[in-house]
Amino acid sequence: MDYSRYQHLLVEVTGAVATGTINRPEVFNATNDVLHRELTTIWRDLAEDPEVRVAIVTGAGDEAFSAGGDLSDIGARAVLPAQERFEAGMRVIREAEAIVYEMMNCEKIIISAINGVAVGAGLTVALMADISVMAEEARLTDGHARLGVAAGDHAAIIWPRLCGMAKAKYYLLTCDFIDGREAERIGLVSKVTPRAQLLPECLAIAEKLAAGPQHALRATKKSLNQWLRLGGITAFDYSLALEMLGFFSDAPAEGARAIVEKRPPRFG
């Protein structure tokens, strides 16, 4: 498999383990339009690669797994003419669906090494992984409500299953940040480790799984993912539609300005 066509994903295959790195460290690995699209196709490529049995995904640098949607792209879409804005929104919905569904449908085990801040679309990849290992120092938040839109992307399908409805509602509504220890305590991630041990721990897990019975492991993943399909898909599709509808209001522009200016947003 030739991964060189990817602009913002670096993929290295060692033995039976592929390590994919989200590679925009200059903007905390934020997902611009190109990277967002690449995150829809990489899982099928990994699934079809005969050399790969297990995949690890992480972020470049020490500070971020992925800081979510690139605010400059969000701002650019906000000033498009109505029809172009609508078409851009529909494209984003299709891609957001694809990231979640392609990760679920990829028969190979995916491990996320959450090395730093994870937000929005980046958090989708971190939490939709089959096994998530998070650095103690890392922090995550969904962040959609802070931007002024509904928590789409992935939250409705996975958060209630991972940490329960009470915690899901609290953190999705408040957008409070969660560090690695708290994320593990509430069941949002599989394991927590010091940052220096993060990749070695993920590699050890990946090598253990790569040496295991692949049919049994992949069948187990497929079986467990049926719980996400039971009700989760309906909630997920609904949340995506509501999220995109929110981008037609003035709230996201104010939310983005507030994030850039490091101040509380002033929503009407």
C-alpha positions in Angstrom: 0.0 0.0 0.0 1.3 3.4 -1.0 0.6 6.0 1.7 2.6 8.8 0.1 -0.5 10.5 -1.4 -1.5 11.6 2.1 -0.5 15.2 2.7 -1.1 15.5 6.5 -0.9 11.9 7.6 2.4 10.1 7.9 2.1 6.3 7.9 4.9 4.0 8.8 4.5 0.2 8.8 6.8 -1.8 11.0 6.2 -5.5 10.9 2.4 -5.9 11.2 1.8 -2.6 12.9 1.0 0.7 11.1 1.6 3.9 12.9 -0.3 6.9 11.5 0.6 10.4 12.7 -1.6 13.4 12.3 1.0 15.8 11.0 0.1 19.5 11.3 2.1 20.4 14.4 2.4 24.1 13.6 -1.4 24.4 14.2 -1.7 21.7 16.9 -2.6 19.1 14.3 -5.9 20.9 13.5 -8.1 19.3 10.8 -8.2 21.5 7.8 -10.3 20.5 4.7 -7.5 18.3 3.3 -6.8 16.5 6.6 -10.5 16.0 7.3 -10.9 14.3 3.9 -7.8 12.2 4.5 -9.3 10.9 7.8 -12.2 9.5 5.8 -10.0 7.3 3.5 -7.1 6.1 5.6 -9.0 3.4 7.5 -10.0 1.6 4.3 -6.5 1.8 3.0 -5.3 0.2 6.3 -8.0 -2.4 6.1 -6.9 -3.4 2.6 -3.2 -3.4 3.4 -2.1 -7.1 3.6 0.9 -6.2 5.7 -1.0 -4.5 8.5 -2.8 -6.3 11.3 -3.1 -3.4 13.8 -3.0 0.4 13.4 -1.9 3.1 15.9 -2.9 6.7 15.4 -1.3 9.6 17.2 -0.4 13.3 16.8 2.8 15.0 15.8 4.7 16.8 18.5 4.3 16.8 22.2 1.4 19.2 22.6 -1.6 17.9 20.6 -3.2 14.8 19.3 -5.5 17.1 17.2 -7.0 20.5 18.2 -10.1 19.9 16.1 -11.4 21.8 13.1 -9.1 24.5 11.7 -10.7 27.8 12.7 -9.5 29.5 9.5 -11.5 27.0 7.4 -14.5 27.5 9.6 -14.2 31.3 9.1 -13.8 30.9 5.3 -17.0 28.8 5.0 -19.0 31.3 7.1 -18.6 34.0 4.4 -19.4 31.9 1.4 -22.6 32.6 -0.6 -25.6 30.7 0.7 -25.6 27.8 -1.9 -21.8 27.3 -1.6 -22.1 27.4 2.2 -24.9 24.8 2.0 -22.8 22.5 -0.3 -19.7 22.9 2.0 -21.8 21.9 5.0 -23.2 18.9 3.2 -19.6 17.8 2.3 -18.5 18.2 6.0 -21.5 16.0 7.1 -20.6 13.3 4.6 -16.9 13.4 5.7 -17.8 13.4 9.5 -20.1 10.4 8.9 -17.3 8.6 7.0 -14.7 9.1 9.7 -17.0 7.4 12.3 -18.3 4.7 10.0 -15.0 3.8 8.4 -13.3 3.4 11.8 -16.2 1.2 12.9 -16.1 -0.8 9.7 -12.4 -1.2 9.5 -11.9 -4.9 10.5 -8.5 -4.3 11.9 -7.9 -3.1 15.5 -7.3 0.7 15.8 -5.4 2.0 18.9 -5.2 5.8 19.6 -2.2 7.2 21.4 -3.6 10.4 22.8 -0.4 12.4 23.4 -1.8 15.9 23.8 -4.9 18.0 23.5 -7.8 16.3 21.6 -10.8 18.3 20.5 -13.6 18.1 17.9 -12.9 16.1 14.8 -9.5 15.0 16.3 -11.3 13.7 19.4 -13.5 11.7 17.1 -10.5 9.7 16.0 -9.2 9.4 19.5 -12.4 8.0 21.0 -13.7 6.0 18.0 -10.5 3.9 18.2 -11.0 0.4 19.6 -8.5 0.9 22.3 -7.6 4.4 23.5 -4.4 5.1 25.6 -4.0 8.6 26.9 -1.1 10.5 28.4 -1.7 11.6 32.0 -0.8 15.2 31.0 -3.1 15.2 27.9 -6.5 17.0 27.9 -9.6 16.5 25.9 -12.9 18.2 25.3 -15.6 17.9 22.7 -15.8 21.7 22.4 -18.8 22.0 20.0 -21.0 23.8 22.4 -18.2 26.3 23.1 -18.2 27.1 19.4 -22.0 27.5 19.3 -23.1 24.3 17.6 -24.5 21.0 18.7 -22.1 18.2 19.7 -22.0 16.3 16.4 -19.0 14.5 14.9 -19.0 11.5 17.2 -20.3 12.4 20.7 -23.8 11.1 20.4 -22.8 7.7 19.2 -19.9 7.0 21.6 -19.8 9.1 24.8 -23.0 7.6 26.5 -21.6 4.1 25.8 -18.2 4.9 27.2 -18.9 7.0 30.3 -22.7 6.9 30.8 -25.3 9.5 30.1 -24.8 11.6 33.2 -21.1 12.2 32.5 -21.7 12.6 28.8 -24.3 15.3 29.3 -22.1 17.1 31.8 -19.0 17.3 29.8 -20.7 17.8 26.4 -22.7 20.7 27.8 -20.0 22.4 29.8 -17.1 21.6 27.5 -14.9 21.3 30.5 -11.5 19.8 29.8 -10.7 16.3 31.1 -7.2 15.1 31.8 -5.9 11.6 31.3 -6.5 10.4 34.8 -10.1 11.6 34.9 -10.8 10.3 31.4 -9.7 6.8 32.5 -11.6 7.1 35.8 -15.0 7.8 34.1 -14.3 5.1 31.4 -13.9 7.5 28.5 -10.5 6.0 27.6 -9.1 2.5 27.9 -5.8 3.3 29.7 -3.7 6.2 31.0 0.1 6.4 31.1 2.8 9.0 31.5 3.5 10.7 28.2 7.0 9.2 28.0 5.5 5.7 28.1 2.6 6.3 25.8 3.9 5.1 22.4 5.9 2.2 23.9 2.6 1.1 25.7 0.6 1.4 22.5 3.2 -0.6 20.6 3.3 -3.3 23.2 -0.5 -3.6 22.9 -0.4 -3.5 19.1 2.3 -6.2 18.9 0.3 -8.4 21.3 -2.8 -8.1 19.2 -0.9 -8.5 15.9 0.4 -11.8 17.2 -3.1 -13.0 18.2 -5.9 -14.8 16.2 -6.9 -12.2 13.7 -10.3 -13.7 12.8 -11.3 -13.9 16.5 -10.2 -10.4 17.3 -11.9 -8.9 14.2 -15.1 -10.8 14.9 -15.1 -9.5 18.5 -14.7 -5.9 17.3 -17.6 -6.4 14.9 -19.8 -7.9 17.5 -19.1 -5.2 20.1 -19.7 -2.4 17.5 -23.3 -3.7 17.2 -24.0 -1.9 20.5 -23.0 1.4 18.7 -25.4 0.6 15.9 -28.3 0.0 18.2 -29.7 3.5 18.6 -26.3 5.1 18.4 -26.4 5.6 14.6 -29.8 7.3 14.8 -28.6 9.7 17.5 -25.3 10.3 15.6 -27.0 11.2 12.3 -29.4 13.5 14.1 -26.6 15.3 15.9 -24.7 15.8 12.7 -27.7 17.5 11.1 -28.2 19.7 14.0 -24.5 20.6 14.2 -24.5 21.7 10.5 -27.7 23.7 11.0 -26.0 25.6 13.8 -23.3 26.8 11.4 -25.9 28.9 9.6 -26.3 31.0 12.7 -23.9 33.8 13.8 -22.8 31.8 16.9 -19.9 29.8 15.3 -18.2 33.0 14.1 -18.4 34.5 17.6 -17.3 31.2 19.1 -14.3 31.0 16.8 -13.3 34.6 17.5 -13.5 34.0 21.3 -11.3 31.0 21.0 -8.7 32.9 19.0 -8.9 35.9 21.4 -8.9 33.6 24.5 -12.0 35.2 26.0 -15.5 33.9 26.9 -17.8 34.0 23.9 -20.7 36.5 23.8 -23.6 34.6 22.4 -26.9 36.5 21.8 
